[in-house]
Amino acid sequence: PPCKKMADLSTDLEKLVYSQKSHVMNKSIECLCVLSGQMHIEAADAVLIRILDRFLQFLRKFRILRTFVNQKSRVHYSVERALLASGAVCRFHMSIEDVTNANTIQQVYNIAYHYSTAYTGIKNTSGVIAVNSSDTISNTVDCDRSIRGKAIRCLGLVWVKNPELMLNEASQKLIKDALNDDDVEGMVRVQMLTAFVEILLAHEKGFQSKTELESKTTLSQRIQGDKDVGSGMIGGITQLITDDILQLLFDKQKQVRNTSIVLLGIMVRNGLCNPLKCIEAIVACLFDPESHATAHQAIMQISTKNPEFIQLRAVQGICLSHKYRYTVYGEEKDSGVVNPCVDEDPFNKVDPMLRSGLQVSFSYWSKTYKQTIANKIKKRNQFLQSMVAEIVKDKSSMQIKLYLATNLASLTYAVLEEILYMFHCITKYISLKGSLLLDKIQETFAALHIFDDDDDIINQAVDVQKRQKKKDLLASLFHDLRRAQTYSLLLKLKQFLKNVYSISEAKVHAYNPKKSKSLSSERPFHALPPKIPPFKGYSAEVIQFYENPSLQSVSNDSKTIEMFKKTYHEFKFIMSTEEEADAEEEIRENAAESEDESPRNTEEDEN
């Protein structure tokens, strides 16, 4: 009979729970819960009660231990399995409406809370974590912290069923402590993050229905008819730990970073945190070769629901990625130059097959840019304009300016109009202020006698007031030449892209941004360059010199004056080259117009 088969199936699943690894054990418990809850098989219900009682008795037996360091590995492994199994039974089988079940859930919570807090270690006078004199840090990490992690995972399963247990002070302190745990391996942090991922996924329908309810009803109706109290509780808790999760994006452990990205993506998708702040952080994670695929997936999920958020915070996210790469990997500490492009073997850690379509030498931002921003002309132009504007800002550091320019140099541009619009933005800044800046620098040079034979520029003025004026001029010159470096960087970027994509000056001059209104009217590139050559903006020496925040360091020594002269000559050369190119193109245009008019004039003379 079918009932007999179901009873036999329940017995077989019980054997799997006791004999197989954790992931098989959890699936077996889920199957038993389906048999008991949806098919009302009494044998499955009896098996679940028996499993839970057996595991709880086992856990109570070892509660008296202060550490598992001296226990056999089998005991350690069994305690972890018992914690996970107890949480799974509560999560999939128990009902908090039933008094007996509610009491059982409370018992599981108490035991799991004990195991999650009892083995945090004791710091002795030297600051070393130890439980007794014979314990070592490595043993504590291997045993006790692993059990703490599984106990936290068990708590997460219990919290899914009864979110009210998260509201007490002890639980909130546990959550904070676990997310800020100083474990080098990150076991505890990962388990707490994973617990929240499972909690949010279990209540995601509740968040979505709550959002729909808010859009269709008044406040009083929502207060009277809000049945999903659990989703509200969980949403409130996640908002309290948002800053902690954002900090974990900079964690040294790959699994901690990836789980944090997944959790933030779910939170943004369900409106549980400030989306603009979180999107910045997720965009920054795109530049992590170990977390790129996870971050890209999170961005794409957010983009399907709120596409405008990506474009609004993309530039800030790219700027944050500079700090991210420098903090997580300590990349190029001596020069401060961070490479935003995909290497042949980035950090020697990522298999090329895991790059998810990333092309070597192109920016890590390329794929996401192409799929979220480049497909709309208005969003694309706003992004490119914002990138150029961020480079031009005086408050932007020299490192950030070079980093943003390198990103623009290594994007995968699909149509000619993308690059031409960027040239349009660059020309708008340079044409308005470039020549005026060059004239101002030349006037300051003349006032300071920079090109005179005197080595001492400041001290040649005996009068105190004149000497102070010289110092003020020198400080002003420093700022002007720093701005000149920025303009030179933009013009180098323009010339770089013209060479890589073979763009003639005629196309640059003929471009009118007002005429580009639809994607169908734009000119696609028939073949993208197989590899982008490295963009050389300016050297580490220039970064170090112009990054100096103290104006008092701007002195009249020979090294400073030599750098001033070098910057001036480079800027003057680049500006003159740009003006010559413009003049040659105007001559060509005038000649073409003359050729068009000459046949008409000949016909008029003959008539």
N, C-alpha and C positions, 0 to 999 in steps of 0.2 A: 504493500500500500504506500501511497505518497508520504504519509506521516512517518512510516518506518524509514523510508529513504532519507527524509529530512533529519530524523533522529540520528541515523548513521552518519550523515554529513556533518552534523553538529559534533559528534564524537571525533571524527577525523580532523575537523578544524581545531578542536581542543588539543589534539596531539601536536598539530603544527604550532600552536601557541607556545607549548612547552619546549619544543625541540628545535625550531627553526630560528634564523636570525631575525633581528629587530624589524626590518621592513616587511618580512613575510608574516611575522607575528602580528603586526599592526593590521595588515590586510585581512588576516584570518579573523581578528576581532571585529573588523568592519563587516565581514560576511555574516558572522554570528549575530551582529546587531540588526542586520537586514532580515535575517530569518526570524529573529525575535520580535522586532518592531513592526515590520511591514507584512510578514507572512504569519505572525502569531504562532510560531512553533514553540511550544512549551519546553521541549528538550533544549533548544538553543538558549532560552532564558535561564534555565537551570545551569547550563554550562557557564554562562557569563557570570552568574552569581558565584559559582564555585571558583572560577578563575580569579575573580576579584578578591574573594575571601582568602584564597591561598597566597596571593601576592601581598596583600596587606599584612597577613601574619608574618610573612618573611621579612617585610620592611620593618615591622615593629621589633623584630628580633635584633636588628642591627642598629636601632636608633641610639643605643647607649654608647656606641663607639664614637670617639672624638676624631678618629682618622682611619682611613682604609689603607694607609701606607704599608702596614705590616700584614695585611690580609692577602690571601691567595687571589690570583687574578680571576679565578672562577667566581669567587664571592663578589668581587668588584663588578664583573660582567652581569651576574644575576641580579644585583641591586639595580643596575641601570635598566635591565629588561623589565623588572618588576615595576619600576617607576613609569616607564613608557606604557606598559600594558594597563596599569591602573588608570592613568590619564585617558587612554583610548576608550576604555569601558565607560568612564564618566562622560566623555565627549559624545559618543555615539549611541549610548544605551540609556543613560539615566535621564530622568525628568525632574526638574526642580519643583514642579507642582506636587509631586508625590512626596509626602513627609519622610518616608523611609529612605527614598532616593536622595532627598536633600541632605539628610543626616550623613549618608554614605559619602556624598560629594564633599561635605565639610570635613569628614575624616581623611579623605584622600588629600584634600587641600592642606590640612594640618601636617600630615606626614611629609608631603612634598615640600612644604615651606621649611620644615625642619632640615631636610636634606639639602636644601638650597642655601641655607644660612649657617649650618653648623660647621662647615669645613672651609671657612674663609681664611683660616690660618691666624696665628698670633704673632705679632711683630715684637721681637725682642729689642733690647737696647741698641743693638747694631743695625736695626731696621730689616733684618733678614726674616722672611716668613718661615715659621716653624711651628709644629704642634708639640713636639717634645725634643729633648736633646739629641735624639738619634735621627730625627727627620731631616730631610734635605729639601731644597727648593724643587729640584727636578721630580722627586717622588710626590711632593704635594701637587705639582702641576699634573703629573701623569694620572694620579688616582683621584684625589679629592675634588679637583676642579672639574674633572670629567663627570663625576657623580653630581656635582652642583649643576652642571649644564643640563644633564638629563632630568634633574629635579625641576629645573626652570621650564624645560619643555613640557613636563607633566603639568605644571601649574598653568602653562598656556592652554593646554587642552581643557583643564578645569574651568579656566576663565571664559573660554568659548561658551561653555554651558551655563555658567553663572557669573556674569560680568560684575555683579555687586561685590564679589570677593576682591576685585581690583581696587575698590574705593577705600579700603581701610588703610590706615597710615603705614602699617607694616608692609603691605604689598607695594605701596608706592615707593617706600624707601628701598625695598628689594629691587624694584625695576631700575631706579636711579643707580644703585650700587652696581648692579649687573652691567648696565650700559657703560659705566665708567670704570669697570674692572681693569686692573693693571696687568692682567695675564698677557704674557708675550705672545702666546699661541692664539689668543682670542676665542677660546672655547666657550667661555661663559657669555661673552658679548654676542657671539653667533647664535647661541641657543635662545637668548632673550629676543633677539631680532627675529629669528625664525618663528618663535612663539607669537609675536605680534603679527607677522605675515599671515599665519594660519588664522588668527583671531579676526583680522580684517577681511580676509577672503571669505570666512564663514558668515560674516555679517554684511558682506558687500551688498546683497539684495536689500537689506534693511536700510543701508545708507542711501541707495538709489531711490527706494520708495519714499524715504523721508524727504529727499530733494524734490521729487515729483509732488509730494503733498504740500510742501512749502510754496511751490509755484501755483497751486490751484486753490488753496484755501486761505482763510484769514488766520490771524494769530490765535484768536480764541478757539476756533475750530480745531487748530492743531493741538492746543493744550488739552482740549477735551477728548480728542480722538487719537492721541499719540500712543499707540500700543507697543511700539518697538523701543522700549526703554533701554534695552541692552545696547543697541547701536549708539544711542546718545551717550551712555556711560563710556563706552570704548572710544568714541570720538573725542570726548573730553580728556581722557587719559593720554591719547596719542598727541593731542595738541600740547600737552605739558612736556612731552619728551622730544618735540621736534628739533630743538636746538642740539640736544644730545645726539640725535641721529645724524644731523648735518655734520657734526664734528667727526662722527665715525666714518664719513666718506674719505677722510684723510688718514684713516688707520693704516698701519703697515701691513696688515693681513688682508690678502686678496678676498677671502671668503667674507670677512666682516664688511669690506667695501661693497661687494656685490649684493649681499643681503640688505644692506642699508639702501642701496639704489632701488631694489625691488620694493622695499617697504615704502620709500618716499613716493615711488610711482603710484602705488595703490592709494596712498594718502591724498596725493594731488588729484587723482582720478575721481575720488569720492568727496572732494571738497573738505578734507579734514585738516588742512594746513594752508599757509599762505603760498599760493602756487608760484608767484613770481620769484620769491626767495628760493624755493626748492628747485625750480627749473634751472636757475643759475648754477646750482650745485651739480645737478644731473648733467647739464651741458659740459661742465668742467670735467666730469668723469669720462666723457667721450674721448678725452685725450690720454686716458690711461689704457695702455695696450692690453692689460689684464682684465679690465672692466668695460671695455668699449662695447662689446656685444650686448651686455646687460643694460648699459646706459642707453644705447640706441633703441633697444626694444621698449624701455620705459618712455623715452621721448616720443616714439611713434604711437604708443598707447595714449599718451596725453594729447598728442596732436590730433588724433581722430575726434576727440571730444572738445578740446580748446586749442585750435591751431594758432590763434592769435597770440597765445602766451609764449610760444617758442620764439617768434619773431621779436617780441617785446624785450626779452631778456637774453637773447642770444649773445650779443656783444659783451654784456656783463659776465656771462658764463664763460666766454672765451678768455676774458681777462683773468677770471678766477682760475682757469685751468693752468695759467702760468704759475701761480702760487701752488696749485695742486701738484703739478709735475715736480716742482722744486722741493716741496715738502715731503711727498711720498717717496720719491726716488733720489732726491738730492742731486738732480741732474746738472752737470756743468757748474759746480759750485764756484770754481775759480773765476770764470768769466761772466757768470750770470746769464749766459745765452742758453735758452731752452728751445729745443727743436720741436715744433708742433706737427711734424710730418712722420709718416710711417717709414720706419727704417727697414733695411733688408732683414734684420732679425732684431726687432725692438727689445732691448734689454736682455736679449738671449733667453727669453722666457716664453714667448708666444709662438706656437706653431703657425706657419703661414696659412694653414687651412682654417684656422679659427678667426681670421681677420674679418670674416663676413663680407667679402667683396671689397675690402680696402685695398687700394692700389699703392704700391711702394712709391715713395717720394711725394705723394699727395698728402694734404692735410687730413688729420683724423676727423675734422669737421666736415669734410667733403661729402660723404655719403648722406649724412643727416641733413646738411644744407640742401642737397639736391632733392631729397624726398619731402622736405617740409617747407622750404622757403623759395627755392628757385622756380617752382612750378607756378608761381603767381607774380606777375610783373610788379605790382605795387609793393608787395612784401619784400621782394628781392631788391628793389631799388632802395627801399627804406633801410634794409639791412646794410647794403653796400655804403650808403650815405652815412649811416651811423658808425660803421667801421672807420671810414676816412675821418669823420669828425672826432672820433676817439683818439686817433693818431695825432691829429692837429692840436688837441688840448694841451695846454702848457703843464697842467697838473699831472698828466700821464707820464710815467717814468720812461726813461730811454729804453729799458728792457721791454716794457709793454708795447711801446711804439714799434720796435723791431719785431716783436712776437706777432702783433696784429698784421703788420705788413707781410711777414712771411706766410701767415695764413692766407691772406689775399693772393699772394703769389702762387700758392700751391692748391687752390681750390680747383675742382673739376668744372670748368665753365662749359656749358652746353651750347650756348648761342653767342654770337658776336656782340649782341647788344648788352650783355652783362658787363663785358669788359669796357665797352665804349661808355656806358653810363658811369662806371667807376672813373674813367678818364675825365669825363665831364665834371664829376665832383672834385677831382684833383685840380683840374684847370681852374675851376671856380675859385678855389682857395688861393692858388699860386698867382693867377692873373690879377687878383685884387690886392694882394699883400706882398707878393714876392719882390717886385721891383722896388716898392717903397722900403721894404726891409733891407734890400741891398744898398740903397742910397743912404739909409740911416747908419748902416754899419760902416760905410765909407766915410761918412761925416765924423763918426766917433773915432775911427782910426786916425783921421786927420787931426782931431782935437787932442788925441793922446800921443801923437807923433809915433805911431806904431812902426812905420817904415823908416823912421830916422835912425841914425847910427847910435843914438844914446841907448845904453842898455837899461839904465834905471829910469823908468817912466814916471813913477810917482815921486821919488825923492828929488827929481830935478826941479820941482816946484818948492821953493823955500818957504813961501807963505803958507800958513796952516790952512787957511780957507781954500787956497788953490789946491793944496795937497788933498783935502777932503773931496773937493770937486773931482779930482782925478780918480779917486777911489770910487766915487759914485758912477762916473763914466765907465770905469772898468767893470763894475757890477752890472750896469745896464748892457754893456757889450756882451758880457757872459750870457745874459738872457736872450739877447738878439741872435747870437751865434748858435745857441741851443735851438732856437726856433728855426734858424737857417738849416741846421742839421735835419730837422723834421721835414722841411720842404724838399731838401735834397733826397731824403728817403722816399718821399712820395714820387718824385720825378724819376728816381732809379726804379721804383716799382712799375711805373708807367712804361719806361723803356724796356724793362725786363719782360713784361707781358707782350709788348709789341714784337719783340724778337721771338719769344716762345711760340706765339700763335700767328706769326707772320702777318701782322696788321699794318697796313700802309698808313702813312700820314694823311692821305686823301680820305680814307674811310673815317679817320678820327675827326677831320674837319667837316665832313659831310653829315656826321651824326647829329640828329635832332631828337632829344628825348621825348618831345611832345608827339612825334610821329609814331613812336613805338607804343601802340595801344593794345595789341593782341599778340599772343604767342605764335599764332599762325603766320603773322607778318614778319617774324624775326628770322634771322639767317643762322641756321645751326652750323656748327663745325662738322665737316664731313669726317674728320679723323682727329681725335685728341692726341696730344703728344704722349708717347708711350711712357715717358719718364720726365719729370720736371727737374731741371738742373737746380742746384742750390742757389737760393737768393742771398746775395751778399749786400746787406743794407749798410751797416757800419761795423767797425771792429770793436772788440772788447775794450780796447784802449779808449775809444771815443765814449763808450757807455760809462766807463769808470770815471772819466773826466767830467762829463756833463751831468752825471747822476749826483754829483756832490751837492748836498742840500745847503751847505754853509757858505754864504757869500764871503765870509772872512777868509776863506781859503783861496779866493780869487786874488792872487797876488801878481806882482810884476816880474816874477822870475822868468828865466829864459824858456823853460819848458811850457809855461802857460802861454807866453806870447807866441811861441812856435805853434802850439795847438790852435790859437786864435787865427794865425795866418793861414794855416793849413785848411781850417774850416771855411775861411773866407774865400780862398782861391778855388776850392772845390765847389762851393755854392755859386760863385761867379761863373765858373766854367759850365756847370749844369744849366744855369739860367740862360747863358748865351747860346748854348746848344739848342735849348728849347725854342728860343726866339728865332734862331736861324732856321730851324725846321718849319716854324710857322710862316716865316717870310718866304721861304722857298715854295711852300704850298700855295701861298697867295699869288706868287708869280705864275705858278702853273695854272691856277684858276683863271687869272687874267688872260694868260695866253690862250687858254681854251675858249674863253669868251670871245677873244679877238678873232680866232679861227672861225668860230660860228658866225660872226658878223661879217667877215670879209667877203664871202660869196654874195651876200645881199648887196653890199656896196658896189661890187663889180657889175651886177645886173642893173643897178640904178644908173651907173655911169654910162652903160651901153644904151639904155633907154634915153 
